[in-house]
Amino acid sequence: MTSVRLAKKVVPTLLAAMAGVAAVGCPVALAAGGASIASAPTVQPGIQYTGDTSQDAPGNEPSSSGWCSGSGSPVEFWNLSLKQGDEVLVRGTGSADSHFGIDVYPPGTTDENIDSASLIAGNGGVYLATGVEFTASESGSYPMIIGPTACFPGGPYSFTENVKHQALLYVSNVVRTSTSKASLPVYVRYPGGSSISDPGLTVYLYGRWRDYPPVPPTNHVLAHGHPVNGTVKLSFKLPANLAGKRVPMIVTAAGTMYQPTHEVTLTDIVLPKKTA
């Protein structure tokens, strides 16, 4: 099998996995938060969660931040399971007389060390309706607190977590399988190096050429596929009239749960003319 030489490049591409953009229309999970970090349920993106702090025992508020510790206005705990590079938005609503706030702590925060832990987002005064936005600096479980601030009474609340994942595309060499056919392996990884398998993500290979001289070059879809265990093999065939010509190629990715990615132009590919 003959290879057409292509410089190997690492292509960081921000992909957005938007799992639910608003509480309206999202699946609803009727589950209360935990009374501690250890008992906190894990949140799934795109699902509307509900809770009611008026049903909880007081005294579990951290003494740090803006919570009213020991006031009889308990908070509830949740865990956000995130990957490095995730862009996160958590937003919701609370009962009108409770002034709900929200805090997020880094992985490794426990019930024992929360009073000395540094906040990732919030400060006991960031209203749930405003929400918090942050980028995960590492993979792990991020404890989150929701409850009334400034000693207001407890009550019902709801929220939804939206997540945009980051992925990296590693583009290998184009391998020619015949005079007009070739394939391009693409490797898809999270920033931490773990493989991505996602049928909702489509990786595209485009070739760019003009269909006839008067018109400018346009992109033509040569192949597409979904990453399985972090790999997509894009097999393609160029039109016969392009044999021996330089064809710019572009790799990108998109999907209903992802934002458009940056186009990545590869080294021009030349498939040789057919020999007699």
C-alpha positions as CSV (number, residue, x, y, z in Angstrom):
1,M,0.0,0.0,0.0
2,T,1.5,3.4,-1.0
3,S,1.2,6.5,1.1
4,V,0.8,10.0,-0.2
5,R,2.9,12.1,2.2
6,L,1.0,14.4,4.5
7,A,2.5,16.2,7.4
8,K,1.0,14.9,10.6
9,K,-0.6,17.6,12.7
10,V,-2.4,17.9,15.9
11,V,-5.6,19.9,15.5
12,P,-7.2,21.3,18.7
13,T,-10.8,21.8,17.9
14,L,-13.4,23.1,20.3
15,L,-16.5,21.0,20.0
16,A,-19.6,21.9,21.8
17,A,-21.8,19.2,23.2
18,M,-24.9,21.3,24.1
19,A,-27.0,18.9,26.2
20,G,-30.2,21.1,26.7
21,V,-30.2,24.9,26.3
22,A,-33.1,25.7,28.6
23,A,-35.2,24.2,31.3
24,V,-38.3,24.4,29.1
25,G,-38.6,21.3,27.0
26,C,-35.9,19.4,28.9
27,P,-36.5,16.0,30.5
28,V,-37.4,16.4,34.2
29,A,-35.8,14.5,37.0
30,L,-37.8,14.7,40.2
31,A,-34.9,14.1,42.5
32,A,-33.8,16.1,45.6
33,G,-30.2,17.1,46.2
34,G,-28.1,15.5,48.9
35,A,-27.6,16.7,52.5
36,S,-23.8,16.5,52.0
37,I,-21.2,16.1,49.3
38,A,-20.9,12.4,50.1
39,S,-24.6,11.9,49.5
40,A,-25.0,14.2,46.5
41,P,-26.5,12.8,43.3
42,T,-24.7,13.3,40.0
43,V,-26.2,15.7,37.5
44,Q,-26.7,14.6,33.9
45,P,-26.5,17.5,31.3
46,G,-29.8,18.6,29.7
47,I,-32.1,17.3,32.4
48,Q,-34.1,19.7,34.6
49,Y,-33.6,18.8,38.3
50,T,-35.8,19.9,41.2
51,G,-35.3,20.2,44.9
52,D,-36.9,21.7,48.0
53,T,-34.7,23.0,50.8
54,S,-37.6,23.6,53.1
55,Q,-37.8,19.8,53.6
56,D,-34.2,19.6,54.8
57,A,-32.6,19.7,58.2
58,P,-30.7,22.9,58.9
59,G,-27.0,23.2,59.8
60,N,-25.3,21.8,56.6
61,E,-24.3,25.1,55.1
62,P,-20.6,25.7,54.7
63,S,-19.2,28.5,57.0
64,S,-17.3,30.0,54.0
65,S,-18.8,32.0,51.2
66,G,-22.1,33.8,51.6
67,W,-24.3,31.1,53.1
68,C,-26.1,31.7,56.4
69,S,-24.4,29.0,58.4
70,G,-26.6,27.4,61.1
71,S,-29.5,29.7,60.3
72,G,-32.1,27.1,59.6
73,S,-31.8,27.7,55.9
74,P,-30.2,24.4,54.7
75,V,-28.7,23.9,51.3
76,E,-28.6,20.9,48.9
77,F,-25.5,19.3,47.3
78,W,-25.1,18.0,43.8
79,N,-22.1,16.7,41.8
80,L,-21.2,17.8,38.3
81,S,-19.2,15.1,36.4
82,L,-17.0,17.0,34.0
83,K,-14.1,16.5,31.6
84,Q,-11.2,18.8,31.2
85,G,-12.0,21.6,28.9
86,D,-15.8,21.4,29.4
87,E,-17.6,24.7,29.2
88,V,-20.4,24.7,31.8
89,L,-23.5,26.7,32.4
90,V,-25.8,25.9,35.3
91,R,-29.0,28.1,35.6
92,G,-32.4,27.7,37.2
93,T,-35.1,29.2,39.3
94,G,-36.1,29.2,43.0
95,S,-39.1,30.2,45.0
96,A,-39.6,34.0,44.9
97,D,-39.1,34.5,48.6
98,S,-35.9,32.4,49.0
99,H,-33.2,34.2,47.0
100,F,-31.5,31.0,45.9
101,G,-27.8,31.1,45.3
102,I,-25.3,28.6,43.7
103,D,-21.7,27.6,44.4
104,V,-19.4,25.2,42.5
105,Y,-16.2,23.7,44.1
106,P,-13.2,21.9,42.4
107,P,-12.7,18.1,42.4
108,G,-11.3,16.8,45.6
109,T,-13.6,19.0,47.7
110,T,-15.2,16.9,50.6
111,D,-17.5,17.5,53.5
112,E,-14.4,17.7,55.7
113,N,-12.4,20.4,53.7
114,I,-15.2,22.4,52.0
115,D,-14.7,25.4,54.4
116,S,-11.2,25.8,53.2
117,A,-11.7,24.9,49.5
118,S,-11.6,27.6,46.8
119,L,-14.7,28.3,44.8
120,I,-14.7,27.6,41.0
121,A,-17.9,29.7,40.5
122,G,-20.4,31.5,42.7
123,N,-20.0,33.1,46.1
124,G,-23.1,32.4,48.0
125,G,-24.6,35.5,46.4
126,V,-24.8,34.5,42.7
127,Y,-28.4,34.0,42.1
128,L,-29.6,30.7,40.6
129,A,-31.6,32.6,38.0
130,T,-28.4,34.3,36.9
131,G,-26.5,31.0,36.9
132,V,-22.8,30.2,36.9
133,E,-20.4,29.7,33.9
134,F,-17.0,28.2,34.1
135,T,-14.5,26.0,32.2
136,A,-13.4,22.7,33.9
137,S,-9.7,22.8,34.4
138,E,-9.5,19.1,35.1
139,S,-11.7,16.0,34.8
140,G,-13.6,14.9,37.9
141,S,-16.6,15.5,40.1
142,Y,-17.3,19.1,41.0
143,P,-19.5,19.5,44.1
144,M,-22.3,22.1,43.7
145,I,-24.4,23.8,46.4
146,I,-27.8,25.3,45.8
147,G,-29.9,27.0,48.6
148,P,-31.3,30.2,50.0
149,T,-28.8,33.0,50.7
150,A,-28.7,35.7,53.3
151,C,-30.7,33.7,55.8
152,F,-33.8,33.6,53.6
153,P,-36.2,30.7,54.2
154,G,-35.9,27.5,52.1
155,G,-38.2,26.5,49.3
156,P,-38.5,24.7,46.0
157,Y,-36.1,25.2,43.1
158,S,-35.1,23.8,39.7
159,F,-32.0,23.9,37.5
160,T,-30.4,22.5,34.3
161,E,-26.8,21.9,33.5
162,N,-25.5,22.7,30.0
163,V,-22.1,21.4,28.9
164,K,-19.9,22.0,25.9
165,H,-17.2,19.4,25.5
166,Q,-13.8,20.1,24.1
167,A,-12.2,17.6,21.7
168,L,-8.9,17.2,19.8
169,L,-8.5,15.9,16.3
170,Y,-5.3,14.2,15.3
171,V,-4.9,13.9,11.6
172,S,-2.6,11.1,10.2
173,N,-1.3,10.5,6.7
174,V,-3.5,10.0,3.6
175,V,-3.1,6.4,2.4
176,R,-3.7,5.7,-1.3
177,T,-5.5,2.5,-1.9
178,S,-5.7,2.8,-5.7
179,T,-5.2,5.3,-8.4
180,S,-8.2,7.3,-7.5
181,K,-9.1,6.1,-4.0
182,A,-7.5,6.8,-0.6
183,S,-8.3,7.0,3.1
184,L,-7.6,9.4,5.9
185,P,-7.4,8.2,9.6
186,V,-8.6,10.8,12.1
187,Y,-8.2,10.3,15.8
188,V,-10.6,12.1,18.2
189,R,-9.7,12.6,21.8
190,Y,-10.7,14.6,24.9
191,P,-8.0,17.0,26.2
192,G,-7.0,14.4,28.9
193,G,-6.2,11.9,26.1
194,S,-9.2,9.5,26.4
195,S,-10.9,8.4,23.2
196,I,-14.2,9.7,22.1
197,S,-17.0,7.4,20.8
198,D,-20.1,9.3,19.9
199,P,-22.6,8.6,17.1
200,G,-23.8,12.2,17.6
201,L,-20.5,13.6,16.4
202,T,-19.8,13.4,12.6
203,V,-16.3,14.0,11.3
204,Y,-16.2,15.4,7.7
205,L,-13.5,15.4,5.0
206,Y,-13.9,18.0,2.3
207,G,-12.0,18.5,-0.9
208,R,-11.8,22.0,-2.3
209,W,-11.8,22.5,-6.1
210,R,-13.6,24.5,-8.8
211,D,-16.2,22.6,-10.8
212,Y,-15.4,24.6,-13.9
213,P,-13.0,27.5,-14.5
214,P,-15.3,30.5,-14.2
215,V,-16.5,29.7,-10.7
216,P,-14.5,29.9,-7.5
217,P,-13.4,26.8,-5.7
218,T,-16.0,25.2,-3.3
219,N,-15.9,22.5,-0.7
220,H,-17.1,19.0,-1.7
221,V,-17.9,16.3,0.9
222,L,-15.5,13.4,0.2
223,A,-16.3,11.3,3.3
224,H,-17.8,11.4,6.8
225,G,-18.0,9.1,9.8
226,H,-18.5,8.9,13.5
227,P,-15.7,8.2,16.0
228,V,-15.6,4.8,17.5
229,N,-13.0,4.2,20.2
230,G,-11.5,7.5,19.2
231,T,-10.9,6.7,15.5
232,V,-12.6,7.5,12.2
233,K,-11.3,6.1,8.9
234,L,-12.5,8.4,6.1
235,S,-12.3,6.6,2.7
236,F,-12.8,8.8,-0.3
237,K,-12.5,8.9,-4.1
238,L,-11.5,12.0,-6.1
239,P,-13.0,12.7,-9.5
240,A,-10.9,11.4,-12.4
241,N,-10.3,14.9,-13.8
242,L,-8.4,15.8,-10.5
243,A,-5.8,13.1,-10.9
244,G,-2.4,14.7,-10.7
245,K,-3.7,18.0,-9.4
246,R,-3.2,19.5,-5.9
247,V,-6.5,19.2,-3.9
248,P,-6.7,21.1,-0.6
249,M,-8.6,19.0,2.0
250,I,-10.4,20.1,5.1
251,V,-11.3,18.1,8.2
252,T,-14.0,19.3,10.6
253,A,-16.7,17.9,12.8
254,A,-20.3,18.8,13.7
255,G,-23.5,17.3,15.0
256,T,-26.8,18.2,16.6
257,M,-25.2,18.3,20.1
258,Y,-22.0,20.1,18.9
259,Q,-21.2,23.6,17.8
260,P,-19.5,24.0,14.5
261,T,-15.7,23.3,14.6
262,H,-12.8,25.2,13.1
263,E,-12.0,24.1,9.6
264,V,-8.6,22.5,9.3
265,T,-6.8,22.6,5.9
266,L,-4.5,19.8,5.3
267,T,-1.4,19.7,3.0
268,D,-2.5,19.6,-0.6
269,I,-3.1,16.0,-1.7
270,V,-2.0,14.7,-5.1
271,L,-3.2,11.4,-6.4
272,P,-1.1,10.3,-9.3
273,K,-2.5,10.0,-12.8
274,K,-3.4,6.6,-14.0
275,T,-0.4,5.0,-15.8
276,A,-0.7,3.0,-19.0
